[in-house]
Amino acid sequence: MSARRLLYVLSAIAIFHLTGCATYGNGVQQALTAVDQGDYTAAATQIESTLSADGKDRLLYNLELGVIRHLEGNYAESNRLLEDAARITEALKKRQLRDTLMVMMSNPRNADYAGNTHEEMMIYYYKALNYLAIAGTLPYGNARQDAVEGARIESRRLLLRLQALRNNEGSYNQYKDKEERTFSKVMDVFSVLVGNLVDTEDLTYRDDALAHYLTGVSFEMNREFDNARISYLKAAESYESGYAEQFQLGSGMAAQAWMDAARMMQRAGFTDAEIQTATAGKLSAAQQSELNDLEGKGQVLVIEHKGRVPEKKELNLQLSINPNLRALELQPYFFEYSQEEINWFYLLYADKMFYGLVADYLNATRNFRVDFFTKTIFLGPLYDTAESMGLTNAVGNSLRVAVPYYARPVEYGQSQLSVGQQSWSLDPAASPQLMAIQEQMKNAGPEIRAALSRAAVKALTAAAIGSQDSSGLLAFAGKLAAQLTDAAETRSWLLLPGEIQIRRLFLEPGDHTLTLDSRLTGQQRTQRQKQLTLQEDDIQLWTVRTNGSTTHVDAPVSEPKQNNPTPIESSPPHDPTSKPTRRLPTKE
């Protein structure tokens, strides 16, 4: 291929990327808006027309459409789509290496989207929820038992997949050929990129307490009380051992799981003494009193999906050579940055404390100053390697690098569930938005190394093209085309809820009107009602999706009598951003 022809190919790729990306984003946004408005038919039509069922976004096609079918109550079709998604993500993991060259010469968006860890786990969550919803519509019998078994299988698949991920974590290095591949050599140069502020081990998604809890629900619905006891105990222990702390959920779900474990001990025939011993110090006085007043009652399990996970955005960075330091320097493009972009850059990339001071002090080309917006990558002996490869000349004073980032998570308020004159607060049970953000933080190091390497390889290619043209036009145009093709991976499953909240009620048999008063962000508030007829020993599920754009500010309403120990209005709202339950360990 001639130099000019290769340049034309790169330019065509750039044009294709710039036009195709906009179409994808606009189409998905229209579907999201339709979901917020409750128009699921329009949302499904938008997804089907925007995403291809067999294209590079086929995983997202099945994921987004699977949630839409769940929301409209078509649980069987939702499960079919989500099972297809599970097969797709498994198959794509086996072929990701084959896409390396294409990604290296363009950007990750031109490869098949294989999903993230939390997205894969949420596939099984939604499938389990679908089966529980199906079971709730059926009388006791074989069909109901099959649906309950389906929910249990999906919960176990989730937990088994998490265990497999913990046991089989790999790195890009195991796939590379250090002796023969240019990309591998460039990766070696950028392997010295260190200095993340957060301890990524602290962000690892290690267990799923909610999956244990739903497994317990499925066992209880099938009257397997001792198996339910074991699952509820695992849920309680998981919430207490780190899951609630990592995802800033508070202690409510752990207390509920302990209560449910005690109930199952009652149903399984354990003595009062055995129950007291097993739950010592775990049940409040109100729970102990309620435990003795459950005979003949039915149950309602309310699961609220609040808001949406945030969208990934693109952060543009500038890479340059500092020959005085024999180093690379990375900083945001200051003419276009926002505060959230600077926050993300500083948190995950910028030089911190002593390391940054040393870099500034050693840089004889500028006055000594403290620079919090630069990442200095000292190459040491690798500088000679970079120079001999032509990398230092190819990078020059400016090379654009694109990485994904998230804005700060949304703060969701509490929700109240009322029946008659009594009201209960819902407890945060899981936070998909924090799962997504923490996973991106954990992957930030490997992703920026790959992005730097991708940009550098394209710059080397452009320089090689330019060497055939004395005018320098090809070199300039080639570098421009290479930078236009660069883009961060901003695709993600956007119909996941931001937060999942739960409340379990024990009510007398008969007709009931449930009112859910949801507070989202700021003054946004909405109310929904559900009529149901509850039978003795029955378990009914009410799943609610609450979206910010469909909410409104209500006039003041009278607050029903609280049935929880602490009145809702006197306790602070759940805050996943400004009041974390712990500090992340630092590396300086």
TORMAR-314026 format. One record per residue (C-alpha): z, y, x. Coordinates in steps of 0.25 Angstrom, whole numbers. Layout:
REM residues N
pt z->Z y->Y x->X $
...
REM end
This chain:
REM residues 588
pt z->0 y->0 x->0 $
pt z->-4 y->14 x->6 $
pt z->6 y->25 x->8 $
pt z->1 y->33 x->-3 $
pt z->0 y->22 x->-13 $
pt z->14 y->18 x->-10 $
pt z->18 y->33 x->-13 $
pt z->11 y->33 x->-26 $
pt z->18 y->20 x->-30 $
pt z->32 y->27 x->-27 $
pt z->28 y->39 x->-35 $
pt z->24 y->30 x->-47 $
pt z->37 y->23 x->-46 $
pt z->44 y->37 x->-46 $
pt z->36 y->42 x->-58 $
pt z->39 y->29 x->-66 $
pt z->54 y->29 x->-63 $
pt z->55 y->44 x->-67 $
pt z->48 y->42 x->-80 $
pt z->54 y->28 x->-84 $
pt z->68 y->31 x->-81 $
pt z->68 y->43 x->-91 $
pt z->62 y->34 x->-102 $
pt z->73 y->24 x->-100 $
pt z->84 y->34 x->-100 $
pt z->79 y->42 x->-112 $
pt z->76 y->29 x->-120 $
pt z->90 y->23 x->-118 $
pt z->97 y->37 x->-121 $
pt z->90 y->37 x->-135 $
pt z->95 y->23 x->-137 $
pt z->109 y->27 x->-134 $
pt z->108 y->39 x->-143 $
pt z->104 y->30 x->-154 $
pt z->116 y->20 x->-152 $
pt z->125 y->32 x->-152 $
pt z->120 y->36 x->-166 $
pt z->121 y->22 x->-171 $
pt z->106 y->20 x->-172 $
pt z->105 y->6 x->-166 $
pt z->91 y->3 x->-171 $
pt z->86 y->16 x->-164 $
pt z->94 y->12 x->-151 $
pt z->88 y->-2 x->-151 $
pt z->74 y->4 x->-153 $
pt z->76 y->14 x->-141 $
pt z->81 y->3 x->-132 $
pt z->70 y->-6 x->-136 $
pt z->59 y->5 x->-133 $
pt z->66 y->10 x->-120 $
pt z->70 y->-2 x->-113 $
pt z->61 y->-15 x->-111 $
pt z->67 y->-28 x->-115 $
pt z->60 y->-34 x->-102 $
pt z->59 y->-23 x->-93 $
pt z->68 y->-18 x->-81 $
pt z->78 y->-13 x->-92 $
pt z->78 y->-25 x->-100 $
pt z->93 y->-27 x->-97 $
pt z->96 y->-14 x->-103 $
pt z->87 y->-17 x->-115 $
pt z->96 y->-29 x->-119 $
pt z->109 y->-22 x->-116 $
pt z->107 y->-9 x->-123 $
pt z->100 y->-16 x->-135 $
pt z->111 y->-27 x->-135 $
pt z->122 y->-16 x->-138 $
pt z->113 y->-9 x->-148 $
pt z->112 y->-23 x->-156 $
pt z->127 y->-24 x->-154 $
pt z->130 y->-11 x->-160 $
pt z->121 y->-14 x->-172 $
pt z->128 y->-27 x->-175 $
pt z->117 y->-36 x->-170 $
pt z->126 y->-44 x->-161 $
pt z->117 y->-56 x->-160 $
pt z->105 y->-48 x->-155 $
pt z->115 y->-40 x->-146 $
pt z->119 y->-53 x->-140 $
pt z->105 y->-58 x->-138 $
pt z->101 y->-45 x->-130 $
pt z->114 y->-45 x->-122 $
pt z->112 y->-59 x->-118 $
pt z->98 y->-56 x->-113 $
pt z->104 y->-44 x->-105 $
pt z->114 y->-54 x->-99 $
pt z->102 y->-63 x->-95 $
pt z->94 y->-51 x->-89 $
pt z->105 y->-46 x->-81 $
pt z->108 y->-60 x->-75 $
pt z->93 y->-62 x->-72 $
pt z->92 y->-48 x->-66 $
pt z->103 y->-50 x->-56 $
pt z->95 y->-61 x->-50 $
pt z->83 y->-53 x->-47 $
pt z->89 y->-39 x->-43 $
pt z->86 y->-42 x->-29 $
pt z->71 y->-43 x->-32 $
pt z->71 y->-29 x->-37 $
pt z->77 y->-23 x->-24 $
pt z->64 y->-18 x->-18 $
pt z->59 y->-12 x->-31 $
pt z->72 y->-4 x->-33 $
pt z->72 y->-1 x->-18 $
pt z->59 y->6 x->-19 $
pt z->61 y->13 x->-33 $
pt z->75 y->13 x->-40 $
pt z->84 y->3 x->-47 $
pt z->79 y->8 x->-61 $
pt z->66 y->1 x->-58 $
pt z->73 y->-13 x->-57 $
pt z->78 y->-21 x->-68 $
pt z->91 y->-17 x->-73 $
pt z->101 y->-28 x->-71 $
pt z->114 y->-21 x->-77 $
pt z->128 y->-18 x->-71 $
pt z->140 y->-27 x->-71 $
pt z->147 y->-20 x->-83 $
pt z->134 y->-21 x->-91 $
pt z->133 y->-36 x->-89 $
pt z->147 y->-38 x->-93 $
pt z->145 y->-29 x->-106 $
pt z->134 y->-39 x->-110 $
pt z->144 y->-50 x->-112 $
pt z->154 y->-40 x->-118 $
pt z->144 y->-36 x->-129 $
pt z->140 y->-50 x->-131 $
pt z->154 y->-54 x->-134 $
pt z->156 y->-43 x->-143 $
pt z->144 y->-47 x->-151 $
pt z->149 y->-61 x->-153 $
pt z->163 y->-56 x->-157 $
pt z->156 y->-47 x->-167 $
pt z->148 y->-59 x->-172 $
pt z->160 y->-67 x->-173 $
pt z->167 y->-57 x->-181 $
pt z->157 y->-57 x->-192 $
pt z->158 y->-73 x->-194 $
pt z->168 y->-81 x->-201 $
pt z->176 y->-92 x->-193 $
pt z->167 y->-103 x->-190 $
pt z->157 y->-108 x->-180 $
pt z->148 y->-95 x->-180 $
pt z->160 y->-86 x->-177 $
pt z->165 y->-96 x->-166 $
pt z->151 y->-96 x->-160 $
pt z->152 y->-80 x->-159 $
pt z->166 y->-80 x->-154 $
pt z->162 y->-90 x->-143 $
pt z->150 y->-81 x->-140 $
pt z->159 y->-69 x->-137 $
pt z->168 y->-78 x->-129 $
pt z->156 y->-82 x->-120 $
pt z->151 y->-68 x->-118 $
pt z->165 y->-63 x->-114 $
pt z->166 y->-75 x->-104 $
pt z->152 y->-72 x->-98 $
pt z->157 y->-58 x->-96 $
pt z->169 y->-63 x->-88 $
pt z->162 y->-73 x->-81 $
pt z->151 y->-63 x->-76 $
pt z->162 y->-54 x->-71 $
pt z->168 y->-65 x->-63 $
pt z->154 y->-69 x->-57 $
pt z->152 y->-54 x->-53 $
pt z->166 y->-54 x->-46 $
pt z->162 y->-67 x->-39 $
pt z->148 y->-64 x->-35 $
pt z->147 y->-49 x->-31 $
pt z->136 y->-47 x->-21 $
pt z->130 y->-35 x->-14 $
pt z->116 y->-31 x->-11 $
pt z->118 y->-34 x->4 $
pt z->117 y->-49 x->1 $
pt z->102 y->-48 x->-4 $
pt z->97 y->-39 x->8 $
pt z->89 y->-43 x->20 $
pt z->95 y->-35 x->31 $
pt z->84 y->-38 x->41 $
pt z->71 y->-36 x->33 $
pt z->73 y->-26 x->22 $
pt z->72 y->-11 x->23 $
pt z->81 y->-9 x->11 $
pt z->92 y->-18 x->17 $
pt z->92 y->-10 x->30 $
pt z->93 y->3 x->22 $
pt z->104 y->-3 x->14 $
pt z->111 y->-6 x->27 $
pt z->110 y->9 x->31 $
pt z->117 y->13 x->18 $
pt z->127 y->2 x->18 $
pt z->136 y->11 x->25 $
pt z->137 y->20 x->12 $
pt z->152 y->19 x->9 $
pt z->163 y->28 x->4 $
pt z->164 y->26 x->-11 $
pt z->177 y->32 x->-16 $
pt z->180 y->21 x->-26 $
pt z->184 y->7 x->-23 $
pt z->172 y->-1 x->-30 $
pt z->181 y->-14 x->-30 $
pt z->190 y->-6 x->-40 $
pt z->178 y->-5 x->-49 $
pt z->174 y->-19 x->-50 $
pt z->172 y->-25 x->-64 $
pt z->181 y->-37 x->-62 $
pt z->185 y->-42 x->-76 $
pt z->183 y->-38 x->-91 $
pt z->195 y->-38 x->-99 $
pt z->188 y->-35 x->-112 $
pt z->179 y->-48 x->-110 $
pt z->192 y->-56 x->-109 $
pt z->197 y->-48 x->-122 $
pt z->185 y->-51 x->-130 $
pt z->185 y->-66 x->-125 $
pt z->199 y->-66 x->-131 $
pt z->194 y->-60 x->-144 $
pt z->183 y->-71 x->-145 $
pt z->194 y->-82 x->-143 $
pt z->203 y->-76 x->-153 $
pt z->192 y->-75 x->-164 $
pt z->189 y->-90 x->-162 $
pt z->204 y->-93 x->-163 $
pt z->205 y->-98 x->-149 $
pt z->219 y->-91 x->-147 $
pt z->223 y->-96 x->-133 $
pt z->209 y->-93 x->-127 $
pt z->210 y->-79 x->-133 $
pt z->224 y->-77 x->-127 $
pt z->219 y->-80 x->-113 $
pt z->207 y->-70 x->-115 $
pt z->216 y->-59 x->-120 $
pt z->226 y->-62 x->-108 $
pt z->214 y->-61 x->-98 $
pt z->210 y->-48 x->-105 $
pt z->224 y->-42 x->-104 $
pt z->225 y->-46 x->-89 $
pt z->211 y->-40 x->-86 $
pt z->214 y->-27 x->-93 $
pt z->228 y->-26 x->-85 $
pt z->223 y->-31 x->-72 $
pt z->212 y->-20 x->-70 $
pt z->202 y->-20 x->-80 $
pt z->209 y->-9 x->-89 $
pt z->212 y->-1 x->-76 $
pt z->198 y->-2 x->-70 $
pt z->191 y->3 x->-83 $
pt z->203 y->12 x->-88 $
pt z->206 y->6 x->-101 $
pt z->221 y->7 x->-102 $
pt z->230 y->-4 x->-106 $
pt z->227 y->-6 x->-121 $
pt z->218 y->-17 x->-120 $
pt z->227 y->-25 x->-111 $
pt z->238 y->-23 x->-121 $
pt z->229 y->-28 x->-132 $
pt z->225 y->-40 x->-124 $
pt z->239 y->-44 x->-122 $
pt z->242 y->-43 x->-137 $
pt z->230 y->-52 x->-140 $
pt z->234 y->-62 x->-130 $
pt z->248 y->-62 x->-136 $
pt z->242 y->-64 x->-150 $
pt z->234 y->-76 x->-145 $
pt z->246 y->-82 x->-140 $
pt z->252 y->-81 x->-153 $
pt z->240 y->-87 x->-160 $
pt z->240 y->-98 x->-149 $
pt z->254 y->-102 x->-152 $
pt z->262 y->-96 x->-140 $
pt z->276 y->-93 x->-143 $
pt z->282 y->-79 x->-144 $
pt z->289 y->-81 x->-130 $
pt z->276 y->-86 x->-124 $
pt z->269 y->-74 x->-129 $
pt z->280 y->-64 x->-124 $
pt z->280 y->-70 x->-111 $
pt z->264 y->-70 x->-109 $
pt z->264 y->-55 x->-114 $
pt z->277 y->-50 x->-108 $
pt z->276 y->-35 x->-106 $
pt z->261 y->-34 x->-112 $
pt z->263 y->-32 x->-127 $
pt z->269 y->-19 x->-132 $
pt z->279 y->-18 x->-143 $
pt z->269 y->-15 x->-153 $
pt z->260 y->-27 x->-149 $
pt z->272 y->-36 x->-149 $
pt z->275 y->-32 x->-163 $
pt z->260 y->-33 x->-168 $
pt z->260 y->-47 x->-162 $
pt z->270 y->-52 x->-172 $
pt z->262 y->-45 x->-184 $
pt z->248 y->-51 x->-183 $
pt z->249 y->-63 x->-192 $
pt z->238 y->-63 x->-203 $
pt z->231 y->-51 x->-197 $
pt z->216 y->-49 x->-193 $
pt z->211 y->-42 x->-181 $
pt z->201 y->-31 x->-178 $
pt z->195 y->-29 x->-164 $
pt z->189 y->-15 x->-163 $
pt z->180 y->-13 x->-150 $
pt z->175 y->1 x->-148 $
pt z->163 y->4 x->-139 $
pt z->164 y->18 x->-135 $
pt z->153 y->27 x->-130 $
pt z->143 y->22 x->-119 $
pt z->144 y->19 x->-104 $
pt z->139 y->31 x->-96 $
pt z->124 y->32 x->-91 $
pt z->122 y->30 x->-77 $
pt z->116 y->43 x->-70 $
pt z->108 y->45 x->-58 $
pt z->114 y->52 x->-46 $
pt z->104 y->58 x->-36 $
pt z->109 y->58 x->-21 $
pt z->103 y->64 x->-9 $
pt z->103 y->56 x->4 $
pt z->100 y->63 x->18 $
pt z->101 y->60 x->32 $
pt z->112 y->67 x->41 $
pt z->107 y->63 x->55 $
pt z->119 y->71 x->61 $
pt z->129 y->61 x->55 $
pt z->119 y->49 x->56 $
pt z->121 y->48 x->41 $
pt z->116 y->48 x->27 $
pt z->121 y->59 x->17 $
pt z->121 y->57 x->2 $
pt z->124 y->68 x->-8 $
pt z->121 y->71 x->-22 $
pt z->109 y->80 x->-25 $
pt z->117 y->93 x->-27 $
pt z->107 y->100 x->-36 $
pt z->108 y->90 x->-47 $
pt z->122 y->84 x->-47 $
pt z->132 y->84 x->-58 $
pt z->147 y->83 x->-56 $
pt z->147 y->69 x->-61 $
pt z->137 y->65 x->-50 $
pt z->145 y->72 x->-39 $
pt z->157 y->64 x->-44 $
pt z->150 y->51 x->-43 $
pt z->144 y->54 x->-30 $
pt z->158 y->58 x->-24 $
pt z->165 y->47 x->-30 $
pt z->156 y->36 x->-25 $
pt z->148 y->41 x->-13 $
pt z->153 y->54 x->-7 $
pt z->160 y->54 x->6 $
pt z->175 y->55 x->4 $
pt z->187 y->61 x->12 $
pt z->187 y->58 x->27 $
pt z->173 y->51 x->27 $
pt z->167 y->63 x->21 $
pt z->174 y->73 x->30 $
pt z->170 y->65 x->43 $
pt z->155 y->66 x->38 $
pt z->156 y->81 x->36 $
pt z->163 y->83 x->49 $
pt z->153 y->75 x->57 $
pt z->141 y->82 x->51 $
pt z->137 y->93 x->61 $
pt z->126 y->98 x->52 $
pt z->135 y->105 x->42 $
pt z->148 y->112 x->42 $
pt z->160 y->103 x->40 $
pt z->164 y->102 x->25 $
pt z->169 y->92 x->15 $
pt z->157 y->86 x->7 $
pt z->161 y->78 x->-5 $
pt z->146 y->76 x->-9 $
pt z->140 y->69 x->2 $
pt z->140 y->54 x->6 $
pt z->138 y->53 x->21 $
pt z->133 y->39 x->26 $
pt z->136 y->37 x->40 $
pt z->125 y->27 x->45 $
pt z->130 y->25 x->59 $
pt z->121 y->15 x->67 $
pt z->113 y->13 x->54 $
pt z->108 y->27 x->56 $
pt z->99 y->22 x->67 $
pt z->94 y->11 x->58 $
pt z->91 y->22 x->47 $
pt z->84 y->30 x->57 $
pt z->75 y->19 x->63 $
pt z->71 y->15 x->48 $
pt z->67 y->29 x->46 $
pt z->78 y->31 x->35 $
pt z->83 y->44 x->40 $
pt z->70 y->50 x->40 $
pt z->66 y->45 x->27 $
pt z->79 y->50 x->20 $
pt z->79 y->63 x->27 $
pt z->86 y->75 x->21 $
pt z->86 y->70 x->7 $
pt z->83 y->57 x->-1 $
pt z->87 y->55 x->-15 $
pt z->96 y->43 x->-19 $
pt z->99 y->40 x->-34 $
pt z->112 y->32 x->-38 $
pt z->118 y->30 x->-52 $
pt z->131 y->36 x->-57 $
pt z->140 y->38 x->-69 $
pt z->147 y->50 x->-74 $
pt z->162 y->49 x->-77 $
pt z->165 y->39 x->-89 $
pt z->167 y->44 x->-103 $
pt z->181 y->46 x->-108 $
pt z->183 y->39 x->-121 $
pt z->194 y->43 x->-131 $
pt z->203 y->33 x->-139 $
pt z->198 y->27 x->-152 $
pt z->208 y->24 x->-164 $
pt z->206 y->12 x->-174 $
pt z->213 y->15 x->-187 $
pt z->216 y->6 x->-199 $
pt z->223 y->13 x->-210 $
pt z->234 y->22 x->-204 $
pt z->235 y->14 x->-191 $
pt z->227 y->17 x->-179 $
pt z->225 y->10 x->-165 $
pt z->219 y->15 x->-152 $
pt z->207 y->7 x->-146 $
pt z->210 y->2 x->-132 $
pt z->199 y->4 x->-121 $
pt z->195 y->-10 x->-118 $
pt z->183 y->-8 x->-108 $
pt z->175 y->3 x->-102 $
pt z->160 y->0 x->-99 $
pt z->158 y->14 x->-94 $
pt z->169 y->12 x->-83 $
pt z->163 y->-1 x->-80 $
pt z->149 y->5 x->-78 $
pt z->154 y->17 x->-70 $
pt z->163 y->8 x->-61 $
pt z->152 y->-1 x->-59 $
pt z->143 y->10 x->-54 $
pt z->154 y->15 x->-45 $
pt z->155 y->1 x->-39 $
pt z->140 y->0 x->-37 $
pt z->139 y->14 x->-32 $
pt z->139 y->10 x->-17 $
pt z->129 y->-1 x->-17 $
pt z->120 y->8 x->-27 $
pt z->120 y->20 x->-18 $
pt z->117 y->11 x->-5 $
pt z->105 y->5 x->-13 $
pt z->100 y->19 x->-18 $
pt z->101 y->24 x->-4 $
pt z->93 y->12 x->2 $
pt z->83 y->13 x->-9 $
pt z->81 y->28 x->-7 $
pt z->80 y->26 x->8 $
pt z->70 y->14 x->7 $
pt z->61 y->23 x->-1 $
pt z->62 y->34 x->8 $
pt z->58 y->25 x->20 $
pt z->46 y->20 x->12 $
pt z->42 y->35 x->9 $
pt z->44 y->38 x->24 $
pt z->35 y->26 x->28 $
pt z->24 y->31 x->18 $
pt z->25 y->45 x->24 $
pt z->23 y->40 x->38 $
pt z->9 y->37 x->34 $
pt z->6 y->52 x->30 $
pt z->7 y->63 x->41 $
pt z->8 y->74 x->30 $
pt z->22 y->69 x->25 $
pt z->17 y->69 x->11 $
pt z->18 y->54 x->8 $
pt z->32 y->54 x->14 $
pt z->37 y->65 x->5 $
pt z->30 y->60 x->-7 $
pt z->35 y->46 x->-4 $
pt z->50 y->50 x->-2 $
pt z->49 y->58 x->-15 $
pt z->43 y->46 x->-23 $
pt z->54 y->37 x->-17 $
pt z->65 y->47 x->-22 $
pt z->59 y->48 x->-35 $
pt z->59 y->33 x->-37 $
pt z->74 y->33 x->-34 $
pt z->84 y->32 x->-46 $
pt z->97 y->27 x->-49 $
pt z->100 y->15 x->-58 $
pt z->105 y->22 x->-70 $
pt z->102 y->11 x->-80 $
pt z->114 y->5 x->-88 $
pt z->118 y->-1 x->-101 $
pt z->121 y->12 x->-109 $
pt z->125 y->6 x->-122 $
pt z->138 y->0 x->-116 $
pt z->150 y->7 x->-122 $
pt z->158 y->17 x->-113 $
pt z->172 y->11 x->-117 $
pt z->176 y->-1 x->-126 $
pt z->189 y->1 x->-134 $
pt z->196 y->-10 x->-142 $
pt z->207 y->-11 x->-153 $
pt z->212 y->-24 x->-160 $
pt z->219 y->-23 x->-173 $
pt z->227 y->-33 x->-181 $
pt z->226 y->-30 x->-196 $
pt z->230 y->-36 x->-209 $
pt z->219 y->-44 x->-216 $
pt z->211 y->-35 x->-226 $
pt z->201 y->-23 x->-226 $
pt z->203 y->-13 x->-216 $
pt z->196 y->0 x->-212 $
pt z->196 y->3 x->-197 $
pt z->193 y->17 x->-192 $
pt z->189 y->19 x->-177 $
pt z->192 y->33 x->-172 $
pt z->185 y->34 x->-159 $
pt z->186 y->45 x->-149 $
pt z->176 y->46 x->-138 $
pt z->174 y->58 x->-128 $
pt z->180 y->71 x->-130 $
pt z->181 y->74 x->-145 $
pt z->171 y->63 x->-150 $
pt z->177 y->55 x->-161 $
pt z->171 y->45 x->-171 $
pt z->177 y->36 x->-182 $
pt z->172 y->23 x->-187 $
pt z->177 y->14 x->-198 $
pt z->176 y->-1 x->-201 $
pt z->180 y->-9 x->-213 $
pt z->184 y->-23 x->-211 $
pt z->191 y->-35 x->-219 $
pt z->200 y->-42 x->-210 $
pt z->205 y->-56 x->-212 $
pt z->218 y->-63 x->-207 $
pt z->216 y->-67 x->-192 $
pt z->202 y->-61 x->-192 $
pt z->196 y->-53 x->-180 $
pt z->186 y->-43 x->-183 $
pt z->178 y->-35 x->-172 $
pt z->174 y->-20 x->-174 $
pt z->165 y->-15 x->-163 $
pt z->162 y->0 x->-163 $
pt z->153 y->8 x->-154 $
pt z->157 y->23 x->-153 $
pt z->147 y->32 x->-146 $
pt z->150 y->47 x->-142 $
pt z->137 y->53 x->-148 $
pt z->141 y->47 x->-162 $
pt z->155 y->53 x->-162 $
pt z->160 y->66 x->-168 $
pt z->173 y->74 x->-168 $
pt z->181 y->71 x->-180 $
pt z->190 y->80 x->-188 $
pt z->205 y->77 x->-185 $
pt z->209 y->64 x->-192 $
pt z->223 y->59 x->-195 $
pt z->228 y->49 x->-185 $
pt z->232 y->36 x->-191 $
pt z->245 y->30 x->-187 $
pt z->244 y->24 x->-173 $
pt z->247 y->9 x->-172 $
pt z->247 y->9 x->-157 $
pt z->260 y->12 x->-149 $
pt z->254 y->25 x->-143 $
pt z->247 y->35 x->-153 $
pt z->233 y->37 x->-148 $
pt z->233 y->52 x->-149 $
pt z->245 y->53 x->-139 $
pt z->238 y->44 x->-128 $
pt z->228 y->49 x->-119 $
pt z->213 y->45 x->-121 $
pt z->207 y->34 x->-113 $
pt z->201 y->41 x->-101 $
pt z->192 y->33 x->-91 $
pt z->189 y->45 x->-82 $
pt z->200 y->55 x->-79 $
pt z->212 y->46 x->-80 $
pt z->209 y->33 x->-73 $
pt z->220 y->22 x->-73 $
pt z->219 y->21 x->-58 $
pt z->212 y->27 x->-46 $
pt z->200 y->20 x->-39 $
pt z->204 y->17 x->-25 $
pt z->197 y->26 x->-15 $
pt z->189 y->23 x->-2 $
pt z->189 y->35 x->7 $
REM end
